[in-house]
Amino acid sequence: MVWTPIASTIEVNDAGEIAARLKERKRARTKLTSAYRKMRTYNTNMAADGDGA
């Protein structure tokens, strides 16, 4: 098994649980990235319209 900080914080030896945790973290990163991009697009559009700060 490859050592990662995530794997070391999970006090299990079950590869399935570690894989599930990694999958969930990837899903969370994707969601955060999407939200950030939407926020940046919205703010950029507001600035271009003269409505933003």
C-alpha positions in Angstrom: 0.0 0.0 0.0 1.2 3.5 -0.7 1.5 5.7 2.4 -0.5 8.9 2.3 -1.5 11.3 5.0 -5.1 10.4 4.4 -4.4 6.7 4.9 -2.4 7.3 8.0 -5.2 9.3 9.6 -7.7 6.6 9.1 -7.2 4.0 11.8 -8.2 1.0 9.6 -6.3 -1.5 7.6 -9.2 -2.1 5.2 -8.2 -0.9 1.7 -11.9 -0.6 0.8 -12.5 2.0 3.5 -9.4 3.9 2.4 -10.5 3.9 -1.2 -14.0 5.1 -0.2 -12.5 7.9 1.7 -10.3 9.0 -1.2 -13.3 8.8 -3.5 -15.3 11.1 -1.2 -12.5 13.6 -0.9 -12.2 13.7 -4.7 -15.9 14.4 -4.9 -15.6 17.2 -2.4 -12.7 18.8 -4.2 -14.7 18.6 -7.5 -17.6 20.3 -5.8 -15.5 23.0 -4.3 -13.7 23.7 -7.5 -17.0 24.0 -9.4 -18.4 26.4 -6.8 -15.2 28.5 -6.9 -15.3 28.7 -10.7 -18.9 29.8 -10.6 -18.1 32.5 -8.0 -15.2 33.8 -10.1 -17.3 33.9 -13.3 -20.1 35.7 -11.5 -17.7 38.3 -10.0 -15.9 38.8 -13.3 -19.1 39.4 -15.1 -20.2 41.9 -12.4 -17.0 43.8 -12.8 -17.3 43.9 -16.5 -20.8 45.3 -16.2 -19.7 48.0 -13.7 -21.8 46.5 -10.9 -18.9 45.0 -9.0 -16.4 46.6 -6.7 
